[in-house]
Amino acid sequence: MSIFEIFRMKRKLDETWSKYYKEEELNIKIPNISMYDQVKISAYKYPNNIAISYEGKKIYYKDLQKKIDVLANAFYSYGIKKGDIVTICLPNMPEVLYALYALNKIGAIANMLHPLSAEEEIKQSIESTKSRLILFTDMFFDKIENIIEETLVEKVLLVSPADSLPKIKNVGYKFKRRGKYKKVPFNDYYLKLNRFISKYYDKNFELTKRFGANTPAVILHSGGTSGKQKNVVLQNRAFILGSKQEKICLKKLRPGDCCLGIMPNFHGFGLSVCMHTPLTLGCYTILVPKFDAKKFDVLLKKTKPTCVLGVPTLFEALVSNKNVKKLDLSNLKYVISGGDILSNKLENKVNEYLSEHNSSAHITQGYGLSEALAAVTLAYDDVNKPGSVGIPFPSNHVKIIDSATRKTLKFGETGEIVVHSKALMMGYLNDETETNSSLQIHEDGHIWLHTGDLGYMDEDGFIFYQGREKRMIITSGYNVYPSHIEEVIENHPDVLQCTVVGVPHTYKGNVAKAYVVLKEGRYSLLVKNDLKNYCKKNLARYMVPVDFVFRKQLPKTKLGKVDFKKLQSDIGSDNDE
């Protein structure tokens, strides 16, 4: 294929949605800086602006900058260097951002991990990433204590949700949790984060080396194409591009505005869109360590955010709440849903709710995945069509293909969504096979991310997401892979076979349901409770099946495969033993 043909193909690809952007917006240039540099620029421009709001405590940009620099000094003086990996396993609290940017300043990589992960998952993550340190919440100390000695982690840095609370709330939190959690035996291995800083901070040292856009910065987690957890390695450039794309699309955001950080830091959507981007715009992020969907309206009244991002189940909870009778949402400029399909019915209900509560905003949808740093497309302001997940962000390219032939499909035809972007992952850490399966070079010479998701594009470039080509289950916005749950359950000594399917749930969207065949001589009445407890120990809480159905055998297709569709249509839960 000639250069001219490639160029013509590229323009043809772009022309459907390029009309919504200016020419300079379609060609975003990524400066050779880091995430840390972006936040430092904001601190220089807006030193007295709020950067973080946490349970009523305000942390200003000038103070955020100091905390980052002090922790970076301590990490570096301890011996953390470029390319080293440190695991951050914390709920949404200020220490997450202190550590993230401190590591970024010295060229180290932050491995973002779910604090509710099962013990074995935590162990596997820190082993597969060869993490030197782990930041962990003291609330779940017993969980880390059980597995940490089997790893090569050099120190565990403990952080309490109370550490950054206002004084009165700090006292109240400590009183409330007294005797509730196991006491930490602090020593040179188990250190409070503040103790680590005071021990290793070198006041005579100043780090001068800088790291650029192509330096690996963050590891997020994804099921890849196999369903097994993969370590997604992202460079600084992905976060920098994301912040510039969101600035172009979310034009109403101004310095001083605030985004509600409901989405967790270990989720690409939460880390990039809800936390990093606001900090590059002089806005602030409102960190919510433990979200209560039943009090969503109370939270909105208390925090008065400018921008709210969440999954459909959160917005379903909002319109169902009756806690606040006179809720004024006139401050809201953007309400964005991602992570799963927003039904037309819910979209209408949310828009009606917003209008009734004095907001001119309309809920819109976005689409993305960790391998492309969460956000790929977005509907915003007047660039929107009901039911769509918007158009590709400027500088992103999306096409719909026949996954078997790679042929680009016509407008309106459903196929696999593939993405080309400067924000694509470097690959899955130490997994060339899975990386090559996801990142493929097409005839146009570009690398395209094969998402495994289904959708179609209309003649204006709007993407309509149709669901997962893979068997993934999305529960409350979290990706759950049946093959992983099946593997865990089939390791139980009494289980012969297991198949997990997703079934509808009124609040969570979908949940896992396990169909189990026991070994001969085992009985469900004796095994069920033990199997539930086994899953709670070996799976994250949101992965544990809501129901265990015991069968003598599983239904099969004509080809001898388990008939997943038949199981999904089985709304009953009666055992046939």
Stockholm file with secondary structure:
# STOCKHOLM 1.0

chainA/1-577         MSIFEIFRMKRKLDETWSKYYKEEELNIKIPNISMYDQVKISAYKYPNNIAISYEGKKIYYKDLQKKIDVLANAFYSYGIKKGDIVTICLPNMPEVLYALYALNKIGAIANMLHPLSAEEEIKQSIESTKSRLILFTDMFFDKIENIIEETLVEKVLLVSPADSLPKIKNVGYKFKRRGKYKKVPFNDYYLKLNRFISKYYDKNFELTKRFGANTPAVILHSGGTSGKQKNVVLQNRAFILGSKQEKICLKKLRPGDCCLGIMPNFHGFGLSVCMHTPLTLGCYTILVPKFDAKKFDVLLKKTKPTCVLGVPTLFEALVSNKNVKKLDLSNLKYVISGGDILSNKLENKVNEYLSEHNSSAHITQGYGLSEALAAVTLAYDDVNKPGSVGIPFPSNHVKIIDSATRKTLKFGETGEIVVHSKALMMGYLNDETETNSSLQIHEDGHIWLHTGDLGYMDEDGFIFYQGREKRMIITSGYNVYPSHIEEVIENHPDVLQCTVVGVPHTYKGNVAKAYVVLKEGRYSLLVKNDLKNYCKKNLARYMVPVDFVFRKQLPKTKLGKVDFKKLQSDIGSDNDE
#=GR chainA/1-577 SS CCHHHHHHHHHHHHHHHHTTSCHHHHSCCCCSCCHHHHHHHHHHHCTTSEEEEETTEEEEHHHHHHHHHHHHHHHHHHTCCTTCEEEEECCSSHHHHHHHHHHHHTTCEEEECCTTCCHHHHHHHHHHTTCSEEEEEGGGHHHHHTTGGGSCCCEEEEECTTTTSCHHHHHHHHHHHTTTSCCCCCSSSEEEHHHHHHHHCCTTCCCCCCCCTTSEEEEEEECTTTSSCEEEEEEHHHHHHHHHHHHHHCTTCCTTCEEEECSCTTSHIIIIIIIIHHHHTTCEEEECSSCCGGGHHHHHHHHCCSEEEECHHHHHHHHHCCSCSSCCCTTCCEEEECSSCCCHHHHHHHHHHHHHTTCCCCEEEEECCGGGTSCSEECBTTBCCTTCCCEECTTCEEEEECTTTCCBCCTTCCEEEEEECTTCCSEETTCHHHHHHHEEECTTSCEEEEEEEEEEECTTSCEEEEEESSCCEEETTEEECHHHHHHHHHTSTTEEEEEEEEEEETTTEEEEEEEEEECTTCCHHHHHHHHHHHHHHHSCGGGSCSEEEECSSCCBCTTSSBCHHHHHTCCCCCCCC
#=GC SS_cons         CCHHHHHHHHHHHHHHHHTTSCHHHHSCCCCSCCHHHHHHHHHHHCTTSEEEEETTEEEEHHHHHHHHHHHHHHHHHHTCCTTCEEEEECCSSHHHHHHHHHHHHTTCEEEECCTTCCHHHHHHHHHHTTCSEEEEEGGGHHHHHTTGGGSCCCEEEEECTTTTSCHHHHHHHHHHHTTTSCCCCCSSSEEEHHHHHHHHCCTTCCCCCCCCTTSEEEEEEECTTTSSCEEEEEEHHHHHHHHHHHHHHCTTCCTTCEEEECSCTTSHIIIIIIIIHHHHTTCEEEECSSCCGGGHHHHHHHHCCSEEEECHHHHHHHHHCCSCSSCCCTTCCEEEECSSCCCHHHHHHHHHHHHHTTCCCCEEEEECCGGGTSCSEECBTTBCCTTCCCEECTTCEEEEECTTTCCBCCTTCCEEEEEECTTCCSEETTCHHHHHHHEEECTTSCEEEEEEEEEEECTTSCEEEEEESSCCEEETTEEECHHHHHHHHHTSTTEEEEEEEEEEETTTEEEEEEEEEECTTCCHHHHHHHHHHHHHHHSCGGGSCSEEEECSSCCBCTTSSBCHHHHHTCCCCCCCC
//
